[in-house]
Amino acid sequence: MVPFALLPAVRDALARREAVVALESALITHGFDHPSNLHVVRRMESAVRDEGAFPATIAVIEGQPRVGLSDDDLQHLAAATSSDSPEQPSKLSLRDLPAALTQGLTGGTTVAATMHLAHLAGITVFATGGIGGVHRNHPEDVSADLTALARTPIVVVCSGAKAILDLPRTREVLETKGVPIVGYKTPWFPAFYSRRSDLPVDVTASDPLQVARLAAARSCLDLPAALLVCVPVPGPAALPIHEPERAIARALEGAEAEGVTGKDLTPFLLARIVDLTGGAARHANEALLVNNARIAARVAVAMLEITSHA
């Protein structure tokens, strides 16, 4: 039995071997408040379509994983996060999927869960904001995203790891797990809200075709890891590195004081950073999400061009 439902438009696009880009839904359920969450995901889907690809936002609705959501599904999922909604959607990583299916849960899928479902559906490109990684001050707290990246051979377009994380340790784990880090028009690992950290990438790509060629070479070698394509936040929306760092330090202090841990930590920190930066962090987050969706669509189209000329 197929463990997911395909939106008809996505199913038809895959059958016709057209470009499809997967999008995660944890950003809807736990990344933005309603109605901003609906606005952001619609902008991402529009950016994918503008570049000639089909968006496939992935989520679990009443126990059914769905690859591609209708606009009604998007509206329902986004509205369910409002404070007066009786059903608050869950945040679903890989380990949560079996329980979500058997208990009929509705929830947003994280990077790890979205990658897995996208790969099952035959989608080869996925766009997100920032991947999970090693948490600051808690090196034992390592996101399942890193393990998923090591064993799911798709292209993941992001703006590096979330800035709230320990970026050097996250970078080291990616290297240990054999995940190649591609800097898109940059030799530096992006710092999410800021355009660069002091950490280098493994290789730089100057355009979507170079990314597509790297992905093709990875496939020819039958390597199991994802290709992590890191795109800096667009310049006008970027924050100077010291600004989010100050906010992150204060947010971490607040989380420690309030005992916030586990799945609640990342949403807590991101919301606190938005407040501490006067909304600038939210603006940067929205800008990089839409830009990453656009770049991912261009990469998906380029990968099809390579395949058609092979």
VEXMILUM-418413 format. One record per atom (N, C-alpha, C): residue number from 0; chain; x, y, z. Coordinates in steps of 0.05 Angstrom, whole numbers. Example, Ala and Ser with C-alpha at 12.3 -4.5 7.8 and 13.67 -1.06 7.14 Angstrom:
NODE nupa guke      u      v      w
NODE    0    A    264   -114    156
NODE    0    A    246    -90    156
NODE    0    A    264    -66    156
NODE    1    A    257    -45    142
NODE    1    A    273    -21    143
NODE    1    A    258      1    157
***
This chain:
NODE nupa guke      u      v      w
NODE    0    A     17    -24      0
NODE    0    A      0      0      0
NODE    0    A     18     25      0
NODE    1    A     12     44    -17
NODE    1    A     27     69    -19
NODE    1    A     21     86      7
NODE    2    A     42     94     22
NODE    2    A     37    107     48
NODE    2    A     31    137     46
NODE    3    A     24    147     23
NODE    3    A     18    175     21
NODE    3    A     -1    180     -2
NODE    4    A    -14    204     -2
NODE    4    A    -32    211    -24
NODE    4    A    -18    234    -40
NODE    5    A    -19    231    -66
NODE    5    A     -8    251    -84
NODE    5    A    -29    270    -93
NODE    6    A    -24    297    -91
NODE    6    A    -42    316   -104
NODE    6    A    -43    310   -134
NODE    7    A    -66    310   -146
NODE    7    A    -67    303   -175
NODE    7    A    -48    319   -192
NODE    8    A    -45    345   -188
NODE    8    A    -27    361   -204
NODE    8    A      2    352   -201
NODE    9    A      9    344   -177
NODE    9    A     37    334   -172
NODE    9    A     40    307   -184
NODE   10    A     20    289   -181
NODE   10    A     21    263   -194
NODE   10    A     25    265   -224
NODE   11    A      9    283   -236
NODE   11    A     11    286   -265
NODE   11    A     38    297   -274
NODE   12    A     49    316   -258
NODE   12    A     75    327   -264
NODE   12    A     97    306   -263
NODE   13    A     96    290   -242
NODE   13    A    116    268   -239
NODE   13    A    113    248   -262
NODE   14    A     88    242   -270
NODE   14    A     84    223   -292
NODE   14    A     94    233   -318
NODE   15    A     93    260   -322
NODE   15    A    103    272   -346
NODE   15    A    132    279   -344
NODE   16    A    145    272   -322
NODE   16    A    173    277   -317
NODE   16    A    179    307   -318
NODE   17    A    162    322   -306
NODE   17    A    166    351   -303
NODE   17    A    178    358   -276
NODE   18    A    188    382   -274
NODE   18    A    202    390   -249
NODE   18    A    182    394   -226
NODE   19    A    189    382   -203
NODE   19    A    172    384   -179
NODE   19    A    191    391   -156
NODE   20    A    182    409   -139
NODE   20    A    198    417   -115
NODE   20    A    181    412    -90
NODE   21    A    192    397    -71
NODE   21    A    179    392    -46
NODE   21    A    183    415    -27
NODE   22    A    163    421    -11
NODE   22    A    165    442      9
NODE   22    A    155    430     36
NODE   23    A    167    439     58
NODE   23    A    159    428     84
NODE   23    A    136    444     96
NODE   24    A    123    432    115
NODE   24    A     99    445    127
NODE   24    A    103    452    156
NODE   25    A    125    445    169
NODE   25    A    130    453    196
NODE   25    A    132    483    198
NODE   26    A    140    496    176
NODE   26    A    141    525    177
NODE   26    A    113    537    178
NODE   27    A     93    522    169
NODE   27    A     65    531    171
NODE   27    A     55    527    199
NODE   28    A     60    503    211
NODE   28    A     49    497    237
NODE   28    A     65    508    260
NODE   29    A     91    512    256
NODE   29    A    107    520    279
NODE   29    A    128    542    273
NODE   30    A    127    553    248
NODE   30    A    146    573    241
NODE   30    A    135    601    241
NODE   31    A    110    604    234
NODE   31    A     97    631    233
NODE   31    A     69    630    245
NODE   32    A     61    652    255
NODE   32    A     33    655    265
NODE   32    A     14    657    242
NODE   33    A    -11    650    247
NODE   33    A    -32    654    228
NODE   33    A    -41    684    227
NODE   34    A    -44    696    204
NODE   34    A    -45    685    177
NODE   34    A    -19    687    162
NODE   35    A      3    696    175
NODE   35    A     28    699    161
NODE   35    A     38    672    150
NODE   36    A     32    650    164
NODE   36    A     41    624    155
NODE   36    A     29    617    127
NODE   37    A      4    624    124
NODE   37    A     -9    618     98
NODE   37    A      2    636     76
NODE   38    A      7    661     83
NODE   38    A     19    680     64
NODE   38    A     46    671     54
NODE   39    A     63    661     73
NODE   39    A     90    653     66
NODE   39    A     90    629     48
NODE   40    A     74    608     55
NODE   40    A     75    584     38
NODE   40    A     63    589     11
NODE   41    A     43    607      9
NODE   41    A     32    613    -17
NODE   41    A     54    628    -34
NODE   42    A     69    645    -22
NODE   42    A     90    659    -37
NODE   42    A    111    638    -46
NODE   43    A    118    619    -29
NODE   43    A    137    599    -37
NODE   43    A    127    582    -61
NODE   44    A    102    574    -59
NODE   44    A     90    558    -81
NODE   44    A     89    574   -107
NODE   45    A     83    600   -105
NODE   45    A     82    617   -128
NODE   45    A    110    620   -140
NODE   46    A    130    623   -124
NODE   46    A    157    625   -133
NODE   46    A    166    600   -149
NODE   47    A    158    577   -139
NODE   47    A    164    552   -154
NODE   47    A    150    551   -181
NODE   48    A    125    559   -181
NODE   48    A    110    559   -207
NODE   48    A    121    579   -226
NODE   49    A    130    602   -216
NODE   49    A    141    623   -234
NODE   49    A    166    613   -249
NODE   50    A    180    594   -237
NODE   50    A    204    584   -250
NODE   50    A    199    558   -266
NODE   51    A    174    552   -270
NODE   51    A    168    529   -288
NODE   51    A    167    502   -274
NODE   52    A    164    501   -248
NODE   52    A    162    476   -234
NODE   52    A    136    474   -218
NODE   53    A    130    451   -207
NODE   53    A    106    447   -191
NODE   53    A    113    445   -162
NODE   54    A    100    460   -144
NODE   54    A    105    458   -116
NODE   54    A     90    434   -104
NODE   55    A    103    420    -85
NODE   55    A     90    398    -71
NODE   55    A     95    402    -41
NODE   56    A     77    418    -28
NODE   56    A     79    421      1
NODE   56    A     70    395     14
NODE   57    A     86    385     33
NODE   57    A     81    359     45
NODE   57    A     73    363     74
NODE   58    A     52    348     82
NODE   58    A     42    349    110
NODE   58    A     27    323    115
NODE   59    A     19    319    140
NODE   59    A      1    297    147
NODE   59    A    -26    309    155
NODE   60    A    -47    300    142
NODE   60    A    -74    309    147
NODE   60    A    -91    286    157
NODE   61    A   -100    287    182
NODE   61    A   -117    266    193
NODE   61    A   -105    238    188
NODE   62    A    -79    236    194
NODE   62    A    -66    210    192
NODE   62    A    -57    202    164
NODE   63    A    -61    219    145
NODE   63    A    -53    212    117
NODE   63    A    -31    231    108
NODE   64    A     -7    220    103
NODE   64    A     14    237     91
NODE   64    A      5    246     63
NODE   65    A      8    272     58
NODE   65    A      1    282     32
NODE   65    A     24    296     19
NODE   66    A     30    289     -6
NODE   66    A     51    301    -21
NODE   66    A     38    320    -41
NODE   67    A     37    345    -34
NODE   67    A     22    365    -49
NODE   67    A     -4    371    -34
NODE   68    A     -8    396    -27
NODE   68    A    -33    404    -13
NODE   68    A    -49    422    -31
NODE   69    A    -75    419    -31
NODE   69    A    -93    437    -44
NODE   69    A    -93    463    -29
NODE   70    A   -104    484    -41
NODE   70    A   -106    510    -26
NODE   70    A   -124    507     -2
NODE   71    A   -145    491     -4
NODE   71    A   -162    486     19
NODE   71    A   -147    473     42
NODE   72    A   -129    454     35
NODE   72    A   -113    441     55
NODE   72    A    -94    461     68
NODE   73    A    -82    478     52
NODE   73    A    -64    498     63
NODE   73    A    -78    517     82
NODE   74    A   -102    526     74
NODE   74    A   -117    543     91
NODE   74    A   -125    530    117
NODE   75    A   -133    505    116
NODE   75    A   -141    490    140
NODE   75    A   -118    486    159
NODE   76    A    -95    478    147
NODE   76    A    -71    473    164
NODE   76    A    -62    499    177
NODE   77    A    -62    521    162
NODE   77    A    -52    546    172
NODE   77    A    -71    557    194
NODE   78    A    -97    555    189
NODE   78    A   -117    565    208
NODE   78    A   -117    549    234
NODE   79    A   -110    523    232
NODE   79    A   -110    506    256
NODE   79    A    -89    515    277
NODE   80    A    -70    532    269
NODE   80    A    -50    541    287
NODE   80    A    -58    566    303
NODE   81    A    -81    578    296
NODE   81    A    -90    601    311
NODE   81    A    -97    594    339
NODE   82    A    -94    613    357
NODE   82    A    -98    608    386
NODE   82    A   -126    598    393
NODE   83    A   -146    605    377
NODE   83    A   -173    597    384
NODE   83    A   -182    571    370
NODE   84    A   -163    558    356
NODE   84    A   -169    533    342
NODE   84    A   -169    510    362
NODE   85    A   -190    492    361
NODE   85    A   -191    470    380
NODE   85    A   -170    448    373
NODE   86    A   -160    447    348
NODE   86    A   -141    427    340
NODE   86    A   -114    440    334
NODE   87    A    -95    436    351
NODE   87    A    -69    447    346
NODE   87    A    -52    425    332
NODE   88    A    -42    431    307
NODE   88    A    -27    410    293
NODE   88    A     -1    404    306
NODE   89    A      8    379    302
NODE   89    A     33    370    314
NODE   89    A     57    377    296
NODE   90    A     80    376    308
NODE   90    A    105    379    293
NODE   90    A    116    351    290
NODE   91    A    118    341    265
NODE   91    A    124    313    259
NODE   91    A    151    310    246
NODE   92    A    169    296    261
NODE   92    A    194    288    249
NODE   92    A    192    259    241
NODE   93    A    213    246    232
NODE   93    A    212    219    222
NODE   93    A    201    200    243
NODE   94    A    210    202    268
NODE   94    A    201    183    288
NODE   94    A    171    185    294
NODE   95    A    160    208    287
NODE   95    A    132    213    294
NODE   95    A    112    203    273
NODE   96    A    122    196    249
NODE   96    A    104    189    227
NODE   96    A     87    164    232
NODE   97    A     99    142    243
NODE   97    A     81    119    248
NODE   97    A     58    125    267
NODE   98    A     64    140    288
NODE   98    A     43    147    307
NODE   98    A     22    166    294
NODE   99    A     32    184    277
NODE   99    A     14    202    264
NODE   99    A     -6    187    246
NODE  100    A      4    167    232
NODE  100    A    -13    151    215
NODE  100    A    -33    135    231
NODE  101    A    -24    122    252
NODE  101    A    -42    104    267
NODE  101    A    -62    119    285
NODE  102    A    -54    144    293
NODE  102    A    -72    159    311
NODE  102    A    -88    181    297
NODE  103    A    -85    182    270
NODE  103    A   -100    201    255
NODE  103    A    -93    230    260
NODE  104    A    -67    235    265
NODE  104    A    -59    262    272
NODE  104    A    -57    280    247
NODE  105    A    -59    306    252
NODE  105    A    -53    327    232
NODE  105    A    -28    342    241
NODE  106    A     -9    346    223
NODE  106    A     15    360    231
NODE  106    A     32    369    208
NODE  107    A     51    387    215
NODE  107    A     70    397    196
NODE  107    A     95    379    197
NODE  108    A    106    372    174
NODE  108    A    130    355    172
NODE  108    A    155    372    173
NODE  109    A    175    362    189
NODE  109    A    201    375    191
NODE  109    A    217    369    166
NODE  110    A    241    379    166
NODE  110    A    259    374    143
NODE  110    A    263    344    139
NODE  111    A    269    329    161
NODE  111    A    274    301    159
NODE  111    A    250    286    148
NODE  112    A    226    291    159
NODE  112    A    202    277    150
NODE  112    A    195    285    122
NODE  113    A    198    310    115
NODE  113    A    191    319     88
NODE  113    A    210    306     67
NODE  114    A    236    305     73
NODE  114    A    255    293     55
NODE  114    A    247    264     50
NODE  115    A    240    249     71
NODE  115    A    234    221     69
NODE  115    A    209    217     51
NODE  116    A    188    232     56
NODE  116    A    164    229     40
NODE  116    A    168    238     11
NODE  117    A    183    259      8
NODE  117    A    189    268    -19
NODE  117    A    204    247    -35
NODE  118    A    224    235    -22
NODE  118    A    240    214    -35
NODE  118    A    222    190    -42
NODE  119    A    204    182    -24
NODE  119    A    186    160    -30
NODE  119    A    169    166    -55
NODE  120    A    162    192    -58
NODE  120    A    144    199    -80
NODE  120    A    160    203   -106
NODE  121    A    186    202   -105
NODE  121    A    202    206   -129
NODE  121    A    209    235   -135
NODE  122    A    207    252   -115
NODE  122    A    215    280   -118
NODE  122    A    244    283   -111
NODE  123    A    259    297   -128
NODE  123    A    288    298   -125
NODE  123    A    299    325   -114
NODE  124    A    281    345   -111
NODE  124    A    290    371   -101
NODE  124    A    271    381    -79
NODE  125    A    283    391    -58
NODE  125    A    268    400    -35
NODE  125    A    278    427    -26
NODE  126    A    260    446    -20
NODE  126    A    268    473    -11
NODE  126    A    258    477     17
NODE  127    A    275    488     34
NODE  127    A    268    495     61
NODE  127    A    282    521     70
NODE  128    A    279    529     95
NODE  128    A    292    552    105
NODE  128    A    320    545    116
NODE  129    A    320    533    139
NODE  129    A    345    524    151
NODE  129    A    342    496    162
NODE  130    A    363    480    159
NODE  130    A    362    453    169
NODE  130    A    366    453    199
NODE  131    A    359    431    213
NODE  131    A    365    427    241
NODE  131    A    394    419    243
NODE  132    A    404    418    268
NODE  132    A    432    411    272
NODE  132    A    438    406    302
NODE  133    A    462    413    310
NODE  133    A    471    410    337
NODE  133    A    463    435    353
NODE  134    A    450    431    376
NODE  134    A    441    454    392
NODE  134    A    463    466    408
NODE  135    A    463    492    410
NODE  135    A    483    506    426
NODE  135    A    480    498    456
NODE  136    A    503    494    469
NODE  136    A    504    487    497
NODE  136    A    494    459    503
NODE  137    A    484    445    482
NODE  137    A    473    418    486
NODE  137    A    482    401    463
NODE  138    A    508    394    461
NODE  138    A    518    379    438
NODE  138    A    506    351    435
NODE  139    A    493    341    456
NODE  139    A    480    315    455
NODE  139    A    453    317    440
NODE  140    A    443    342    437
NODE  140    A    417    346    424
NODE  140    A    422    352    395
NODE  141    A    419    331    379
NODE  141    A    426    332    350
NODE  141    A    400    326    334
NODE  142    A    394    343    316
NODE  142    A    369    340    300
NODE  142    A    370    315    282
NODE  143    A    347    303    279
NODE  143    A    344    280    261
NODE  143    A    348    289    232
NODE  144    A    348    315    227
NODE  144    A    353    325    200
NODE  144    A    380    316    190
NODE  145    A    400    315    207
NODE  145    A    427    309    199
NODE  145    A    429    280    190
NODE  146    A    416    262    205
NODE  146    A    416    234    197
NODE  146    A    400    230    171
NODE  147    A    378    244    168
NODE  147    A    362    242    143
NODE  147    A    379    252    119
NODE  148    A    394    273    123
NODE  148    A    410    284    101
NODE  148    A    432    264     93
NODE  149    A    441    248    112
NODE  149    A    462    228    106
NODE  149    A    452    204     90
NODE  150    A    426    200     90
NODE  150    A    416    175     77
NODE  150    A    393    180     57
NODE  151    A    388    205     50
NODE  151    A    366    210     31
NODE  151    A    378    225      7
NODE  152    A    381    212    -16
NODE  152    A    395    224    -39
NODE  152    A    378    243    -56
NODE  153    A    372    266    -44
NODE  153    A    358    286    -59
NODE  153    A    373    312    -56
NODE  154    A    366    333    -71
NODE  154    A    378    359    -69
NODE  154    A    362    376    -49
NODE  155    A    375    386    -29
NODE  155    A    362    403     -8
NODE  155    A    372    431    -11
NODE  156    A    355    450    -17
NODE  156    A    362    478    -19
NODE  156    A    354    492      6
NODE  157    A    373    505     19
NODE  157    A    368    518     45
NODE  157    A    386    542     48
NODE  158    A    384    556     71
NODE  158    A    403    578     77
NODE  158    A    421    570    100
NODE  159    A    431    545     99
NODE  159    A    448    534    120
NODE  159    A    431    523    142
NODE  160    A    443    521    166
NODE  160    A    428    512    190
NODE  160    A    416    536    203
NODE  161    A    395    530    219
NODE  161    A    382    552    234
NODE  161    A    403    566    252
NODE  162    A    403    592    253
NODE  162    A    424    607    267
NODE  162    A    424    602    296
NODE  163    A    403    591    308
NODE  163    A    402    586    336
NODE  163    A    420    562    344
NODE  164    A    430    548    324
NODE  164    A    445    523    329
NODE  164    A    475    529    331
NODE  165    A    490    509    339
NODE  165    A    519    510    340
NODE  165    A    529    504    311
NODE  166    A    535    525    296
NODE  166    A    541    521    268
NODE  166    A    567    506    263
NODE  167    A    589    511    278
NODE  167    A    613    495    273
NODE  167    A    609    465    279
NODE  168    A    595    458    300
NODE  168    A    590    430    306
NODE  168    A    572    418    285
NODE  169    A    552    433    277
NODE  169    A    533    423    256
NODE  169    A    549    418    230
NODE  170    A    566    437    223
NODE  170    A    582    434    199
NODE  170    A    600    409    201
NODE  171    A    611    404    224
NODE  171    A    628    381    228
NODE  171    A    613    354    226
NODE  172    A    589    354    237
NODE  172    A    572    329    235
NODE  172    A    565    324    205
NODE  173    A    558    345    191
NODE  173    A    552    341    162
NODE  173    A    576    329    147
NODE  174    A    600    339    154
NODE  174    A    624    328    141
NODE  174    A    628    299    149
NODE  175    A    624    292    174
NODE  175    A    628    265    184
NODE  175    A    608    246    170
NODE  176    A    584    255    166
NODE  176    A    563    239    154
NODE  176    A    565    238    123
NODE  177    A    584    252    112
NODE  177    A    588    251     83
NODE  177    A    568    267     67
NODE  178    A    557    289     79
NODE  178    A    538    306     64
NODE  178    A    554    329     51
NODE  179    A    555    330     25
NODE  179    A    569    352     11
NODE  179    A    554    378     14
NODE  180    A    569    399     21
NODE  180    A    557    425     25
NODE  180    A    565    443      1
NODE  181    A    545    451    -14
NODE  181    A    549    468    -38
NODE  181    A    541    497    -31
NODE  182    A    559    515    -35
NODE  182    A    553    543    -31
NODE  182    A    542    554    -58
NODE  183    A    518    564    -57
NODE  183    A    506    575    -82
NODE  183    A    516    605    -85
NODE  184    A    535    609   -103
NODE  184    A    547    635   -107
NODE  184    A    560    646    -82
NODE  185    A    571    628    -66
NODE  185    A    585    636    -42
NODE  185    A    604    614    -33
NODE  186    A    628    622    -23
NODE  186    A    647    602    -12
NODE  186    A    642    597     18
NODE  187    A    622    610     30
NODE  187    A    618    609     58
NODE  187    A    591    596     65
NODE  188    A    591    581     87
NODE  188    A    566    570     98
NODE  188    A    549    592    108
NODE  189    A    525    596     98
NODE  189    A    508    618    107
NODE  189    A    500    615    137
NODE  190    A    494    637    149
NODE  190    A    486    637    178
NODE  190    A    457    644    180
NODE  191    A    440    634    162
NODE  191    A    411    637    162
NODE  191    A    403    667    160
NODE  192    A    400    681    182
NODE  192    A    392    709    181
NODE  192    A    414    726    168
NODE  193    A    439    717    169
NODE  193    A    462    732    158
NODE  193    A    473    717    134
NODE  194    A    486    731    116
NODE  194    A    494    719     91
NODE  194    A    518    700     94
NODE  195    A    534    703    115
NODE  195    A    556    684    117
NODE  195    A    565    681    146
NODE  196    A    576    657    151
NODE  196    A    591    651    175
NODE  196    A    620    651    168
NODE  197    A    637    642    186
NODE  197    A    665    639    180
NODE  197    A    672    611    172
NODE  198    A    652    595    166
NODE  198    A    656    567    158
NODE  198    A    655    563    128
NODE  199    A    674    549    117
NODE  199    A    674    545     87
NODE  199    A    654    523     79
NODE  200    A    646    524     54
NODE  200    A    631    502     42
NODE  200    A    650    483     28
NODE  201    A    640    461     17
NODE  201    A    658    442      4
NODE  201    A    663    450    -25
NODE  202    A    643    461    -38
NODE  202    A    646    468    -66
NODE  202    A    626    491    -72
NODE  203    A    633    508    -91
NODE  203    A    616    531    -98
NODE  203    A    604    526   -125
NODE  204    A    578    532   -128
NODE  204    A    564    530   -154
NODE  204    A    554    558   -161
NODE  205    A    558    566   -186
NODE  205    A    551    593   -194
NODE  205    A    524    595   -207
NODE  206    A    511    572   -213
NODE  206    A    485    573   -225
NODE  206    A    471    546   -222
NODE  207    A    445    545   -229
NODE  207    A    430    520   -225
NODE  207    A    442    496   -241
NODE  208    A    453    502   -264
NODE  208    A    464    480   -280
NODE  208    A    487    466   -266
NODE  209    A    504    482   -253
NODE  209    A    526    470   -238
NODE  209    A    516    452   -215
NODE  210    A    495    461   -202
NODE  210    A    483    445   -181
NODE  210    A    472    419   -193
NODE  211    A    459    421   -216
NODE  211    A    447    398   -229
NODE  211    A    469    378   -237
NODE  212    A    492    388   -246
NODE  212    A    514    370   -253
NODE  212    A    526    356   -229
NODE  213    A    527    371   -206
NODE  213    A    537    358   -182
NODE  213    A    517    336   -173
NODE  214    A    491    342   -175
NODE  214    A    471    322   -168
NODE  214    A    473    297   -186
NODE  215    A    478    302   -212
NODE  215    A    480    279   -230
NODE  215    A    505    262   -224
NODE  216    A    527    276   -217
NODE  216    A    551    261   -210
NODE  216    A    547    245   -185
NODE  217    A    533    257   -165
NODE  217    A    527    242   -141
NODE  217    A    510    217   -146
NODE  218    A    491    220   -164
NODE  218    A    474    197   -172
NODE  218    A    490    175   -186
NODE  219    A    508    184   -204
NODE  219    A    524    164   -218
NODE  219    A    542    148   -200
NODE  220    A    551    161   -178
NODE  220    A    568    147   -159
NODE  220    A    552    131   -138
NODE  221    A    525    133   -140
NODE  221    A    507    119   -122
NODE  221    A    513    126    -92
NODE  222    A    518    151    -87
NODE  222    A    523    160    -60
NODE  222    A    496    164    -46
NODE  223    A    495    157    -20
NODE  223    A    469    157     -7
NODE  223    A    460    184      5
NODE  224    A    479    203      7
NODE  224    A    472    228     21
NODE  224    A    459    249      3
NODE  225    A    445    267     16
NODE  225    A    434    290      1
NODE  225    A    456    309     -8
NODE  226    A    449    325    -28
NODE  226    A    467    347    -36
NODE  226    A    455    372    -23
NODE  227    A    470    384     -4
NODE  227    A    460    407     11
NODE  227    A    469    433     -2
NODE  228    A    450    446    -15
NODE  228    A    456    471    -29
NODE  228    A    448    494    -11
NODE  229    A    468    510     -4
NODE  229    A    465    532     15
NODE  229    A    464    559      1
NODE  230    A    442    573      3
NODE  230    A    437    598    -10
NODE  230    A    436    621     11
NODE  231    A    453    641      9
NODE  231    A    451    663     28
NODE  231    A    424    677     27
NODE  232    A    415    688     49
NODE  232    A    391    704     50
NODE  232    A    395    728     31
NODE  233    A    375    736     16
NODE  233    A    377    759     -2
NODE  233    A    388    784     13
NODE  234    A    406    798      0
NODE  234    A    420    820     13
NODE  234    A    403    841     27
NODE  235    A    382    851     15
NODE  235    A    366    872     28
NODE  235    A    353    862     54
NODE  236    A    348    836     57
NODE  236    A    335    826     81
NODE  236    A    355    816    102
NODE  237    A    381    814     95
NODE  237    A    401    802    112
NODE  237    A    406    819    137
NODE  238    A    413    806    159
NODE  238    A    420    820    184
NODE  238    A    451    818    187
NODE  239    A    463    839    198
NODE  239    A    492    837    205
NODE  239    A    495    815    226
NODE  240    A    516    800    225
NODE  240    A    519    776    241
NODE  240    A    516    781    271
NODE  241    A    526    805    280
NODE  241    A    525    811    309
NODE  241    A    496    814    319
NODE  242    A    478    823    302
NODE  242    A    451    829    311
NODE  242    A    436    804    319
NODE  243    A    434    783    301
NODE  243    A    420    759    310
NODE  243    A    435    744    333
NODE  244    A    462    747    334
NODE  244    A    477    734    355
NODE  244    A    470    744    382
NODE  245    A    466    770    384
NODE  245    A    458    782    410
NODE  245    A    430    772    417
NODE  246    A    412    771    398
NODE  246    A    385    762    403
NODE  246    A    384    733    410
NODE  247    A    400    717    397
NODE  247    A    401    688    402
NODE  247    A    411    683    431
NODE  248    A    431    698    439
NODE  248    A    442    694    467
NODE  248    A    420    700    487
NODE  249    A    405    721    483
NODE  249    A    384    728    502
NODE  249    A    361    708    501
NODE  250    A    355    698    477
NODE  250    A    333    678    474
NODE  250    A    341    652    487
NODE  251    A    366    644    485
NODE  251    A    375    620    498
NODE  251    A    373    622    529
NODE  252    A    380    646    539
NODE  252    A    378    651    568
NODE  252    A    349    648    576
NODE  253    A    330    658    560
NODE  253    A    302    656    567
NODE  253    A    292    627    566
NODE  254    A    302    612    547
NODE  254    A    294    584    545
NODE  254    A    304    568    569
NODE  255    A    329    573    577
NODE  255    A    339    560    601
NODE  255    A    323    567    626
NODE  256    A    317    593    629
NODE  256    A    302    602    652
NODE  256    A    275    590    654
NODE  257    A    262    586    631
NODE  257    A    235    576    630
NODE  257    A    233    546    626
NODE  258    A    257    533    624
NODE  258    A    257    504    621
NODE  258    A    246    493    595
NODE  259    A    249    509    574
NODE  259    A    239    500    548
NODE  259    A    259    481    534
NODE  260    A    250    458    527
NODE  260    A    268    438    514
NODE  260    A    253    423    492
NODE  261    A    267    404    480
NODE  261    A    255    386    460
NODE  261    A    243    400    436
NODE  262    A    220    390    427
NODE  262    A    207    401    403
NODE  262    A    199    430    407
NODE  263    A    194    439    432
NODE  263    A    185    466    437
NODE  263    A    208    486    435
NODE  264    A    233    477    436
NODE  264    A    255    496    438
NODE  264    A    258    513    413
NODE  265    A    259    501    389
NODE  265    A    263    516    365
NODE  265    A    242    537    360
NODE  266    A    216    530    362
NODE  266    A    195    551    358
NODE  266    A    197    573    379
NODE  267    A    204    566    404
NODE  267    A    207    586    425
NODE  267    A    229    605    418
NODE  268    A    252    595    410
NODE  268    A    275    612    404
NODE  268    A    270    630    380
NODE  269    A    258    618    359
NODE  269    A    253    634    335
NODE  269    A    234    657    341
NODE  270    A    213    651    356
NODE  270    A    194    672    363
NODE  270    A    206    694    380
NODE  271    A    223    686    399
NODE  271    A    236    706    416
NODE  271    A    256    723    400
NODE  272    A    270    711    381
NODE  272    A    289    726    365
NODE  272    A    274    747    347
NODE  273    A    251    739    337
NODE  273    A    235    758    322
NODE  273    A    228    783    339
NODE  274    A    220    778    364
NODE  274    A    213    800    382
NODE  274    A    238    817    388
NODE  275    A    261    804    393
NODE  275    A    285    818    401
NODE  275    A    297    834    378
NODE  276    A    291    827    353
NODE  276    A    302    841    330
NODE  276    A    281    860    318
NODE  277    A    259    864    332
NODE  277    A    239    882    322
NODE  277    A    226    873    296
NODE  278    A    225    847    292
NODE  278    A    212    836    267
NODE  278    A    232    832    244
NODE  279    A    256    842    247
NODE  279    A    276    839    225
NODE  279    A    282    810    219
NODE  280    A    283    794    240
NODE  280    A    289    765    236
NODE  280    A    266    752    220
NODE  281    A    241    759    225
NODE  281    A    219    748    210
NODE  281    A    221    756    181
NODE  282    A    227    781    175
NODE  282    A    230    790    148
NODE  282    A    252    775    133
NODE  283    A    274    770    147
NODE  283    A    296    754    135
NODE  283    A    287    726    129
NODE  284    A    273    714    148
NODE  284    A    264    687    146
NODE  284    A    245    684    122
NODE  285    A    226    702    119
NODE  285    A    208    701     96
NODE  285    A    223    704     70
NODE  286    A    241    723     69
NODE  286    A    256    728     44
NODE  286    A    272    704     36
NODE  287    A    286    691     55
NODE  287    A    302    668     47
NODE  287    A    286    644     39
NODE  288    A    262    640     52
NODE  288    A    245    618     45
NODE  288    A    235    621     16
NODE  289    A    226    644      9
NODE  289    A    216    648    -19
NODE  289    A    239    646    -39
NODE  290    A    262    658    -32
NODE  290    A    285    656    -50
NODE  290    A    294    627    -54
NODE  291    A    295    612    -32
NODE  291    A    304    584    -34
NODE  291    A    284    568    -51
NODE  292    A    259    573    -49
NODE  292    A    239    559    -66
NODE  292    A    244    565    -95
NODE  293    A    251    591   -101
NODE  293    A    256    599   -128
NODE  293    A    281    585   -139
NODE  294    A    302    585   -124
NODE  294    A    327    572   -132
NODE  294    A    323    542   -136
NODE  295    A    308    530   -117
NODE  295    A    303    501   -119
NODE  295    A    289    494   -145
NODE  296    A    270    511   -153
NODE  296    A    255    506   -178
NODE  296    A    274    508   -202
NODE  297    A    292    527   -201
NODE  297    A    311    529   -223
NODE  297    A    329    505   -225
NODE  298    A    337    495   -201
NODE  298    A    354    471   -201
NODE  298    A    338    447   -211
NODE  299    A    313    444   -203
NODE  299    A    297    422   -213
NODE  299    A    294    422   -243
NODE  300    A    290    446   -254
NODE  300    A    287    448   -283
NODE  300    A    314    441   -297
NODE  301    A    336    450   -285
NODE  301    A    363    444   -296
NODE  301    A    369    414   -295
NODE  302    A    360    401   -274
NODE  302    A    365    372   -272
NODE  302    A    350    357   -293
NODE  303    A    326    366   -300
NODE  303    A    311    353   -321
NODE  303    A    325    358   -348
NODE  304    A    336    382   -352
NODE  304    A    349    388   -378
NODE  304    A    373    369   -381
NODE  305    A    388    365   -360
NODE  305    A    411    346   -361
NODE  305    A    402    318   -368
NODE  306    A    380    310   -355
NODE  306    A    370    283   -360
NODE  306    A    361    279   -389
NODE  307    A    348    300   -399
NODE  307    A    337    297   -426
NODE  307    A    359    297   -448
NODE  308    A    383    308   -441
NODE  308    A    405    308   -460
NODE  308    A    425    285   -455
NODE  309    A    419    268   -435
NODE  309    A    437    247   -429
NODE  309    A    437    225   -450
***
